[in-house]
C-alpha cells in the first residue's frame, strides 16, 4: 500500500498495489471518501520503491469520474 499516489486526472489517493516488478497494478482509492478513483498499471523501474510509486510510467488506466445509482437507461 502507498499513500499519495496520483491518477492520470491528477487526483491523489491511497494505492493498493500488486504484481511483480516492473509492472504493478494500482487500485487508487480516495482517502477521505473511500471512493474508487482509478485502476492503473504502472511500470516501476527496478530501483523504484513501493513507497514511491509515482516514479513509474502508467501504461494502462481506468478512471472513475462519477459513481452512483440511476433509474435512467444508458444512452448510446
SEKE-561590 format. One record per residue: x, y, z of N, C-alpha, C, O, CB in turn; residue number from 1. Coordinates in steps of 0.2 Angstrom, whole numbers. Glycine has a CB too. Layout:
N
     n.X     n.Y     n.Z    ca.X    ca.Y    ca.Z     c.X     c.Y     c.Z     o.X     o.Y     o.Z    cb.X    cb.Y    cb.Z   num
       X       Y       Z       X       Y       Z       X       Y       Z       X       Y       Z       X       Y       Z   NUM
...
***
This chain:
76
     n.X     n.Y     n.Z    ca.X    ca.Y    ca.Z     c.X     c.Y     c.Z     o.X     o.Y     o.Z    cb.X    cb.Y    cb.Z   num
       4      -6       0       0       0       0       4       6       0      10       6       3      -5       0       6     1
       2      11      -4       6      18      -4       1      23      -4      -4      23      -7      11      18     -10     2
       3      29       0      -1      35       1       2      40      -4       8      40      -6      -1      37       8     3
      -3      44      -7      -1      50     -11       0      48     -18       4      51     -22       6      53      -8     4
      -3      43     -20      -2      41     -27      -7      45     -32     -13      46     -30      -3      33     -28     5
      -5      47     -37      -9      51     -42     -11      48     -48      -7      44     -51      -5      58     -44     6
     -18      48     -50     -20      45     -56     -19      50     -62     -16      56     -61     -28      44     -55     7
     -21      48     -68     -19      52     -74     -24      59     -74     -22      63     -78     -21      48     -80     8
     -29      59     -69     -33      65     -69     -30      70     -64     -33      76     -63     -40      63     -67     9
     -25      68     -60     -22      72     -55     -24      72     -48     -23      75     -44     -22      79     -57    10
     -29      67     -47     -32      66     -41     -27      61     -37     -25      56     -39     -39      62     -41    11
     -27      63     -30     -22      59     -26     -26      55     -21     -31      57     -18     -18      64     -22    12
     -23      49     -20     -27      44     -15     -22      39     -13     -16      39     -13     -32      41     -18    13
     -24      34     -10     -21      28      -7     -21      22     -12     -26      21     -15     -24      25       0    14
     -15      19     -14     -15      14     -19     -14       7     -15      -9       7     -12     -10      16     -24    15
     -18       3     -17     -17      -4     -16     -13      -7     -22     -15      -6     -27     -23      -9     -14    16
      -7     -10     -21      -3     -12     -27      -2     -20     -26      -1     -22     -21       3      -8     -27    17
      -2     -23     -32       0     -30     -33       4     -31     -39       3     -27     -44      -6     -34     -31    18
       7     -36     -40      11     -38     -46      18     -38     -45      21     -35     -40       9     -33     -52    19
      22     -41     -50      29     -41     -49      32     -35     -53      29     -32     -58      32     -48     -52    20
      38     -33     -51      42     -28     -54      44     -30     -61      45     -36     -61      48     -26     -50    21
      43     -26     -66      42     -19     -66      35     -17     -66      34     -11     -66      46     -16     -71    22
      30     -22     -68      23     -20     -69      19     -21     -62      20     -26     -59      20     -24     -74    23
      16     -16     -60      12     -16     -54       5     -13     -55       4      -8     -59      15     -13     -48    24
       0     -17     -53      -7     -14     -54      -8     -10     -47      -7     -12     -42     -12     -20     -54    25
     -11      -4     -48     -13       1     -43     -20       2     -43     -23       4     -48      -9       7     -44    26
     -23       1     -37     -30       2     -36     -30       8     -32     -29       8     -26     -34      -4     -33    27
     -32      14     -34     -32      20     -31     -38      22     -28     -44      22     -31     -29      26     -35    28
     -38      23     -21     -45      25     -18     -44      32     -14     -38      33     -11     -46      19     -12    29
     -49      36     -14     -49      42     -11     -49      41      -3     -53      37      -1     -55      46     -13    30
     -44      44       0     -43      43       7     -49      45      11     -51      42      16     -37      46       9    31
     -52      51      10     -57      54      14     -64      50      12     -68      49      17     -58      61      12    32
     -66      49       6     -72      47       5     -73      39       4     -78      36       5     -75      50      -2    33
     -67      36       2     -67      29       1     -69      27      -6     -70      21      -7     -71      25       6    34
     -70      32     -10     -72      30     -17     -66      28     -21     -61      30     -20     -76      36     -20    35
     -68      24     -26     -63      21     -31     -62      27     -36     -66      30     -39     -65      15     -35    36
     -55      29     -37     -53      34     -41     -51      31     -48     -53      33     -53     -48      38     -38    37
     -47      26     -48     -44      23     -54     -41      16     -52     -39      14     -47     -39      28     -57    38
     -40      12     -58     -36       6     -58     -31       7     -63     -33       8     -69     -41       0     -58    39
     -25       7     -62     -20       8     -67     -14       3     -66     -12       1     -61     -18      15     -67    40
     -11       2     -72      -5      -2     -72       1       3     -73       1       7     -77      -5      -7     -78    41
       6       2     -68      12       6     -69      18       2     -69      19      -3     -66      12      11     -62    42
      23       5     -73      29       2     -74      34       5     -69      36      11     -70      32       2     -82    43
      36       1     -64      40       4     -59      47       2     -61      48      -4     -61      38       1     -52    44
      52       6     -61      59       4     -63      62       0     -57      59      -1     -52      63      11     -63    45
      67      -4     -59      70      -9     -55      72      -6     -48      72      -9     -43      75     -13     -58    46
      74       0     -49      77       4     -42      71       8     -39      72      11     -34      82       9     -44    47
      65       7     -41      59      10     -38      57       7     -32      58       1     -31      53      11     -43    48
      54      11     -27      52       8     -21      45       8     -21      41      12     -23      55      12     -15    49
      42       3     -17      34       3     -16      32       9     -13      26      11     -14      32      -3     -13    50
      36      12      -9      34      18      -5      34      24     -10      32      30      -8      38      19       1    51
      37      24     -16      37      29     -20      34      27     -27      38      27     -32      44      32     -21    52
      28      25     -28      25      23     -34      24      28     -40      24      25     -45      19      19     -32    53
      25      34     -38      24      39     -43      30      40     -48      30      44     -53      22      46     -41    54
      36      36     -47      41      36     -51      41      32     -57      46      31     -61      48      35     -47    55
      35      29     -58      34      24     -63      30      27     -69      27      33     -68      31      18     -61    56
      29      24     -75      26      26     -80      19      22     -81      19      16     -80      30      26     -87    57
      14      26     -81       7      22     -81       6      20     -89       7      24     -93       1      27     -79    58
       5      13     -89       4      10     -96      -3       9     -98      -5       9    -104       8       4     -96    59
      -8       9     -93     -15       7     -94     -19      10     -88     -16       9     -82     -16       0     -95    60
     -24      13     -89     -28      16     -84     -35      16     -85     -38      18     -90     -26      24     -82    61
     -39      15     -80     -47      15     -80     -48      20     -74     -47      18     -68     -50       8     -79    62
     -51      26     -76     -53      31     -71     -60      31     -70     -64      30     -75     -50      38     -73    63
     -62      32     -64     -69      33     -62     -70      40     -60     -67      43     -56     -71      28     -55    64
     -75      43     -64     -76      50     -63     -82      51     -60     -83      56     -56     -76      54     -70    65
     -87      47     -60     -93      48     -57     -96      41     -55     -96      36     -60     -99      52     -61    66
     -98      40     -49    -101      33     -47    -107      34     -43    -108      38     -39     -96      29     -43    67
    -112      30     -45    -119      31     -42    -124      27     -45    -123      23     -50    -121      38     -41    68
    -130      27     -42    -136      24     -45    -140      28     -49    -140      34     -48    -140      21     -39    69
    -144      25     -53    -149      29     -58    -154      25     -60    -154      19     -60    -145      33     -64    70
    -160      28     -62    -166      24     -64    -166      25     -72    -170      22     -75    -172      27     -62    71
    -161      29     -75    -161      30     -82    -157      25     -85    -152      22     -83    -158      37     -83    72
    -159      23     -91    -155      18     -96    -149      21     -99    -149      28    -100    -160      15    -101    73
    -144      18    -100    -138      21    -103    -140      23    -110    -144      20    -114    -132      16    -104    74
    -137      29    -112    -138      31    -119    -132      29    -123    -126      28    -121    -138      39    -119    75
    -133      28    -130    -128      26    -134    -130      22    -139    -126      20    -143    -122      24    -130    76
***
